[in-house]
Amino acid sequence: MRNSGRVFVGLAGVIAFIITMGIVRAPAFTDAYYHFNAANRVVTGLGFTDAYVWTYIGAVSPLPMPSHLYWMPMTSTLAALGMAVFNAPDQYWAAQVPLAILLWFTAGAAFWLGRRWGGTERHAWAAGLLTLFSPFFIRFWGATDTFAPYAAWGSACLLMMGMAMTQPRVWRWGVVGALAGLAHLTRADGVLLLMIAVGFAVIARLPFRLRAAHVVALIVAYSAMMTPFFARNLAAIGTPLPLGGTQAIWFDEYNDIFNFPPDSSPQTLFVKGLDSFIASRREAFANNAATLIAVEGVIVLLPFMLIGGWVRRRDPSTQPFWVYALGLHLAMTFVFPYPGYRGGLFHSSAALIPFWSVFAIIGMDSAVSYTHLTLPTNREV
């Protein structure tokens, strides 16, 4: 089994770099351009600043202004690190190197989960390869966007949370907090991971002192990751986190993200009556259901994913995944409907792919076993 793991790690590394750099060779959409351009400004000595305004939400004047007042800074930081290490400013391939490493890491997490929950090397290999070649994500893993970073930090956080629940140790909860911080630095909705972790740590059937120690470890490690960003924001805009993005709750349509002035509020949404509020959530529900079926479930794998989840339902280490998956879909449907179905859910669901991949393989095995037991044999026919 150890040799099989080594072979997978080596092969997955090669595949991750080929996917990352072979499929995507330049920014192809606004988000990727933003992160790459911001990274290039860091590498060329201009710091975390923007020379232009792409949304007026959270924007300050004059230009250049502090960057990442809407998007979080992790992707740009990683891209800048790659370009700095190779002394290659404005070179997309250098910005992609950290993304390839994180995709490699995510595939390894899927392999480990497949071995642990499935119990065989076949489960491990299938889960790892399904994660690498996830049909809807494969052309985005190499984009200077949040896909690969959030898949790595988010899935690792959920994985470690499950371990901390079954084998509670203070250091494990500390790792969970650090990973939640890295996920939050990647995507604003990453804070949901911290909220879920604190909830599980609080309700654990442990003595109060242990639960308190776990929560403290979580918060301290999370704060250690977030403090530099908090400090930058306090100096630049006077608050630890930009709060303009919460206006997205009140969008009447997605294009409100470009409004000037950025005036989305309960008053602007409900000026059309309650019907507008209900219609926006209904539209998001329909589109996010399609994302669950087609993007996450790849249509044909969704039934097997659900079967696999049911088979593992009594395993406490799967509970963080289910709570996060449910919370994410609810938040992107009912709290942030337009950003949610216009890409937010797609981006954030990257963290779910290693788990869905494992459940799909387990579900297939269970379906085949059930069919074998229930179909008549030749002799019976």
C-alpha positions as CSV (number, residue, x, y, z in Angstrom):
1,M,0.0,0.0,0.0
2,R,2.9,2.4,0.7
3,N,4.4,1.7,-2.7
4,S,1.0,2.3,-4.3
5,G,0.7,5.6,-2.5
6,R,4.2,6.7,-3.7
7,V,3.3,5.9,-7.3
8,F,0.1,7.9,-7.0
9,V,1.9,10.9,-5.5
10,G,4.5,10.9,-8.3
11,L,2.0,10.4,-11.1
12,A,-0.5,12.9,-9.6
13,G,2.2,15.6,-9.4
14,V,3.0,15.2,-13.1
15,I,-0.7,15.2,-14.1
16,A,-1.4,18.3,-11.9
17,F,1.3,20.3,-13.6
18,I,0.2,19.2,-17.1
19,I,-3.4,20.1,-16.3
20,T,-2.6,23.4,-14.7
21,M,-0.1,24.7,-17.3
22,G,-1.2,22.7,-20.4
23,I,-4.9,23.6,-20.5
24,V,-4.8,27.2,-19.3
25,R,-2.0,29.5,-20.6
26,A,-3.4,33.0,-19.9
27,P,-6.2,34.7,-18.0
28,A,-9.5,34.0,-19.7
29,F,-12.1,36.0,-17.7
30,T,-12.3,39.0,-15.4
31,D,-11.6,37.3,-12.0
32,A,-8.5,35.6,-13.4
33,Y,-7.2,38.9,-14.8
34,Y,-7.8,40.7,-11.5
35,H,-5.9,38.2,-9.4
36,F,-3.0,38.0,-11.9
37,N,-2.7,41.8,-12.4
38,A,-2.8,42.3,-8.6
39,A,-0.1,39.7,-8.2
40,N,2.1,41.3,-10.8
41,R,1.8,44.7,-9.0
42,V,3.1,43.0,-5.9
43,V,6.0,41.4,-7.7
44,T,7.0,44.7,-9.4
45,G,7.1,46.5,-6.0
46,L,3.7,48.3,-6.2
47,G,2.3,46.3,-3.3
48,F,-1.3,45.2,-2.8
49,T,-2.8,48.1,-4.8
50,D,-5.2,48.5,-7.7
51,A,-4.6,50.9,-10.6
52,Y,-8.2,50.7,-11.7
53,V,-11.8,50.1,-10.4
54,W,-13.7,47.1,-11.6
55,T,-16.5,47.4,-9.0
56,Y,-17.5,50.4,-7.0
57,I,-18.4,48.2,-4.0
58,G,-15.9,48.9,-1.3
59,A,-13.9,51.2,-3.7
60,V,-11.9,54.1,-2.2
61,S,-10.2,57.0,-3.8
62,P,-7.8,58.1,-5.1
63,L,-6.2,55.7,-7.4
64,P,-4.1,53.6,-6.9
65,M,-6.1,52.3,-4.1
66,P,-5.8,49.2,-1.8
67,S,-6.5,46.0,-3.6
68,H,-8.7,43.1,-2.6
69,L,-11.5,45.1,-1.2
70,Y,-14.0,42.7,-2.8
71,W,-12.0,39.6,-3.6
72,M,-9.8,38.0,-1.0
73,P,-6.0,38.1,-1.5
74,M,-4.8,34.4,-1.4
75,T,-4.8,33.7,-5.1
76,S,-2.9,36.9,-5.9
77,T,-0.5,36.1,-3.0
78,L,0.2,32.7,-4.4
79,A,0.6,33.9,-8.0
80,A,3.0,36.6,-6.8
81,L,5.0,34.0,-4.8
82,G,5.4,31.9,-8.0
83,M,6.5,34.8,-10.0
84,A,8.9,36.0,-7.3
85,V,10.5,32.6,-6.8
86,F,11.3,32.3,-10.5
87,N,12.0,36.0,-10.9
88,A,9.5,36.0,-13.7
89,P,7.1,39.0,-13.3
90,D,4.2,39.0,-15.7
91,Q,4.8,35.3,-16.6
92,Y,1.6,33.3,-16.3
93,W,3.3,30.0,-16.0
94,A,5.2,31.1,-12.9
95,A,2.0,32.3,-11.3
96,Q,0.5,28.8,-12.0
97,V,3.2,26.8,-10.2
98,P,1.6,27.3,-6.7
99,L,-1.8,26.4,-8.2
100,A,-0.3,23.1,-9.6
101,I,1.1,22.2,-6.2
102,L,-2.2,22.9,-4.5
103,L,-4.1,20.7,-7.1
104,W,-1.5,18.0,-6.4
105,F,-2.2,18.3,-2.7
106,T,-6.0,18.1,-3.3
107,A,-5.6,15.0,-5.3
108,G,-3.5,13.5,-2.5
109,A,-6.3,14.4,0.0
110,A,-8.8,12.6,-2.2
111,F,-6.5,9.5,-2.4
112,W,-6.1,9.5,1.4
113,L,-9.9,9.8,1.8
114,G,-10.5,7.0,-0.7
115,R,-8.2,4.7,1.1
116,R,-9.7,5.6,4.5
117,W,-13.4,5.5,3.7
118,G,-13.3,3.0,0.8
119,G,-10.7,0.7,2.4
120,T,-8.9,-0.3,-0.8
121,E,-6.2,1.1,-3.2
122,R,-8.8,1.0,-5.9
123,H,-11.0,3.5,-4.1
124,A,-8.0,5.7,-3.4
125,W,-6.8,5.8,-7.0
126,A,-10.2,6.3,-8.4
127,A,-11.0,9.2,-6.0
128,G,-7.7,10.8,-6.7
129,L,-8.0,10.6,-10.4
130,L,-11.6,11.7,-10.4
131,T,-10.6,14.8,-8.5
132,L,-7.8,15.6,-10.9
133,F,-10.0,15.1,-14.0
134,S,-13.2,16.5,-12.6
135,P,-15.0,17.4,-15.8
136,F,-16.2,20.8,-15.0
137,F,-13.2,21.9,-13.0
138,I,-10.3,20.6,-15.2
139,R,-10.2,23.7,-17.4
140,F,-10.3,26.0,-14.3
141,W,-7.6,24.4,-12.1
142,G,-4.9,26.4,-13.8
143,A,-6.7,29.7,-13.8
144,T,-5.4,32.4,-11.5
145,D,-8.7,32.2,-9.6
146,T,-9.8,30.6,-6.3
147,F,-10.5,27.1,-7.7
148,A,-7.3,25.2,-6.9
149,P,-6.5,27.2,-3.7
150,Y,-10.0,26.8,-2.2
151,A,-10.1,23.1,-3.2
152,A,-6.9,22.5,-1.3
153,W,-7.5,24.6,1.9
154,G,-11.3,23.9,2.0
155,S,-11.0,20.1,1.6
156,A,-8.1,19.9,4.0
157,C,-10.0,21.8,6.6
158,L,-13.0,19.5,6.3
159,L,-10.8,16.5,6.4
160,M,-8.9,17.6,9.5
161,M,-12.2,18.6,11.1
162,G,-13.4,15.1,10.7
163,M,-10.2,13.7,12.2
164,A,-10.4,16.2,15.1
165,M,-13.9,15.0,15.9
166,T,-13.0,11.3,16.0
167,Q,-9.6,11.8,17.6
168,P,-9.9,15.1,19.5
169,R,-6.5,16.8,20.2
170,V,-5.9,20.5,20.8
171,W,-3.3,20.6,18.0
172,R,-5.7,19.1,15.5
173,W,-8.3,21.8,16.2
174,G,-5.4,24.3,15.8
175,V,-4.7,23.0,12.3
176,V,-8.4,23.2,11.5
177,G,-8.4,26.9,12.5
178,A,-5.3,27.6,10.4
179,L,-6.8,25.9,7.4
180,A,-10.1,27.8,7.9
181,G,-8.0,31.0,7.9
182,L,-6.3,30.1,4.7
183,A,-9.7,29.2,3.1
184,H,-11.1,32.6,4.3
185,L,-8.1,34.4,2.8
186,T,-9.1,32.6,-0.5
187,R,-12.8,33.2,-0.5
188,A,-15.0,35.3,1.8
189,D,-17.4,32.4,2.3
190,G,-14.5,30.4,3.7
191,V,-15.5,31.9,7.1
192,L,-18.3,29.3,7.0
193,L,-15.7,26.7,7.7
194,L,-14.6,28.5,10.9
195,M,-18.3,28.8,12.0
196,I,-18.9,25.0,11.5
197,A,-15.6,24.1,13.2
198,V,-16.5,26.2,16.3
199,G,-20.0,24.6,16.3
200,F,-18.6,21.1,16.3
201,A,-16.0,21.9,18.9
202,V,-18.6,23.4,21.2
203,I,-21.2,20.5,21.0
204,A,-18.6,17.7,21.4
205,R,-19.3,15.3,24.2
206,L,-16.2,16.3,26.1
207,P,-15.4,18.0,29.4
208,F,-15.9,21.8,29.3
209,R,-12.2,22.5,29.7
210,L,-11.3,20.4,26.6
211,R,-14.0,22.0,24.5
212,A,-12.8,25.4,25.6
213,A,-9.2,24.5,24.7
214,H,-10.3,23.3,21.3
215,V,-12.2,26.5,20.6
216,V,-9.3,28.7,21.7
217,A,-6.9,26.7,19.5
218,L,-9.3,27.2,16.6
219,I,-9.6,31.0,17.1
220,V,-5.9,31.6,17.8
221,A,-4.7,29.6,14.7
222,Y,-7.4,31.3,12.5
223,S,-6.4,34.7,13.8
224,A,-2.8,34.0,13.1
225,M,-3.6,33.4,9.4
226,M,-5.9,36.4,9.1
227,T,-4.0,39.0,11.2
228,P,-1.8,40.4,8.4
229,F,-4.9,41.0,6.2
230,F,-6.8,42.5,9.1
231,A,-3.9,44.8,9.9
232,R,-3.6,45.9,6.2
233,N,-7.3,46.7,6.1
234,L,-7.3,48.6,9.4
235,A,-4.5,50.8,8.1
236,A,-6.1,51.2,4.6
237,I,-9.8,51.5,5.2
238,G,-10.3,51.5,9.0
239,T,-12.0,48.1,9.3
240,P,-10.6,44.5,9.7
241,L,-12.6,43.2,6.7
242,P,-14.2,45.0,3.8
243,L,-17.9,45.0,4.4
244,G,-19.1,46.2,1.0
245,G,-19.6,42.7,-0.3
246,T,-22.5,42.2,2.0
247,Q,-24.5,44.4,-0.3
248,A,-24.7,41.4,-2.6
249,I,-27.4,40.1,-0.3
250,W,-29.7,42.8,-1.6
251,F,-29.0,42.6,-5.4
252,D,-32.1,42.8,-7.6
253,E,-30.0,41.4,-10.4
254,Y,-26.4,40.4,-10.9
255,N,-25.5,43.6,-12.8
256,D,-26.0,45.5,-9.5
257,I,-22.4,44.6,-8.8
258,F,-21.4,47.4,-11.2
259,N,-23.8,50.1,-9.9
260,F,-22.6,53.6,-9.3
261,P,-23.0,54.5,-6.6
262,P,-23.2,51.0,-5.0
263,D,-26.5,51.4,-3.3
264,S,-27.9,47.9,-3.0
265,S,-29.8,47.7,0.3
266,P,-33.1,46.2,1.7
267,Q,-34.8,49.4,0.6
268,T,-33.7,49.0,-3.1
269,L,-34.7,45.4,-3.1
270,F,-38.1,45.6,-1.5
271,V,-39.1,48.8,-3.4
272,K,-40.6,46.3,-5.9
273,G,-42.3,44.5,-3.1
274,L,-41.8,41.0,-1.7
275,D,-42.2,39.4,-5.1
276,S,-38.7,40.6,-6.1
277,F,-37.1,39.0,-3.1
278,I,-38.9,35.7,-3.6
279,A,-38.2,35.6,-7.3
280,S,-34.4,36.1,-6.8
281,R,-34.2,33.2,-4.4
282,R,-36.4,31.0,-6.6
283,E,-34.1,31.8,-9.6
284,A,-31.0,31.0,-7.5
285,F,-32.6,27.7,-6.2
286,A,-33.2,26.5,-9.8
287,N,-29.7,27.4,-11.0
288,N,-27.9,26.1,-8.0
289,A,-29.8,22.8,-8.2
290,A,-28.5,22.6,-11.8
291,T,-24.9,23.2,-10.4
292,L,-25.3,20.4,-7.9
293,I,-26.5,18.0,-10.5
294,A,-24.3,18.9,-13.5
295,V,-21.2,20.4,-12.0
296,E,-20.7,18.7,-8.7
297,G,-22.5,15.5,-9.6
298,V,-21.4,15.3,-13.2
299,I,-25.1,14.2,-13.8
300,V,-24.4,10.5,-13.9
301,L,-22.3,10.4,-10.7
302,L,-24.8,12.2,-8.5
303,P,-26.9,9.2,-7.5
304,F,-23.8,7.2,-6.6
305,M,-22.5,10.1,-4.6
306,L,-25.7,10.2,-2.6
307,I,-25.6,6.4,-2.1
308,G,-22.0,6.5,-1.0
309,G,-22.8,9.3,1.5
310,W,-25.7,7.2,2.8
311,V,-23.4,4.2,3.2
312,R,-21.0,6.3,5.3
313,R,-23.7,8.1,7.2
314,R,-22.7,6.7,10.6
315,D,-19.1,7.8,10.3
316,P,-18.7,11.0,12.4
317,S,-15.7,12.1,10.2
318,T,-18.1,12.7,7.3
319,Q,-20.3,15.1,9.3
320,P,-18.3,18.3,8.7
321,F,-18.6,17.7,5.0
322,W,-22.3,17.3,5.0
323,V,-22.9,20.4,7.2
324,Y,-20.6,22.5,5.1
325,A,-22.1,21.3,1.8
326,L,-25.6,22.0,3.1
327,G,-24.6,25.4,4.6
328,L,-22.8,26.4,1.4
329,H,-25.7,25.6,-0.9
330,L,-28.2,27.4,1.4
331,A,-26.0,30.5,1.7
332,M,-25.5,30.7,-2.0
333,T,-29.2,30.3,-2.7
334,F,-30.9,32.3,0.0
335,V,-28.3,34.8,1.4
336,F,-26.2,35.6,-1.7
337,P,-28.5,34.4,-4.6
338,Y,-27.1,36.3,-7.6
339,P,-23.4,36.0,-6.8
340,G,-24.1,32.4,-5.7
341,Y,-25.6,31.1,-8.9
342,R,-23.5,33.3,-11.2
343,G,-20.3,31.6,-10.0
344,G,-19.9,31.7,-6.2
345,L,-21.3,28.2,-5.7
346,F,-19.2,26.8,-8.6
347,H,-16.0,28.3,-7.1
348,S,-16.7,27.2,-3.5
349,S,-17.8,23.7,-4.4
350,A,-14.3,23.0,-5.5
351,A,-13.6,22.1,-1.9
352,L,-16.3,19.4,-2.1
353,I,-14.9,17.5,-5.1
354,P,-12.5,15.1,-3.2
355,F,-15.4,14.0,-1.0
356,W,-17.9,13.7,-3.8
357,S,-15.3,11.6,-5.7
358,V,-14.9,9.2,-2.8
359,F,-18.6,8.9,-2.2
360,A,-19.2,8.2,-6.0
361,I,-16.8,5.2,-6.0
362,I,-18.3,3.8,-2.7
363,G,-21.8,4.3,-4.1
364,M,-20.9,2.5,-7.3
365,D,-19.6,-0.4,-5.4
366,S,-22.7,-0.5,-3.2
367,A,-25.0,-0.3,-6.3
368,V,-23.2,-3.1,-8.0
369,S,-23.3,-5.3,-4.9
370,Y,-27.0,-4.7,-4.4
371,T,-27.7,-5.5,-8.1
372,H,-25.6,-8.7,-7.9
373,L,-27.6,-9.8,-4.9
374,T,-31.1,-8.9,-6.2
375,L,-30.9,-9.9,-9.9
376,P,-31.8,-13.5,-10.7
377,T,-29.0,-15.8,-11.6
378,N,-28.9,-17.9,-14.9
379,R,-30.0,-20.9,-13.0
380,E,-33.0,-19.1,-11.5
381,V,-34.0,-17.7,-14.9
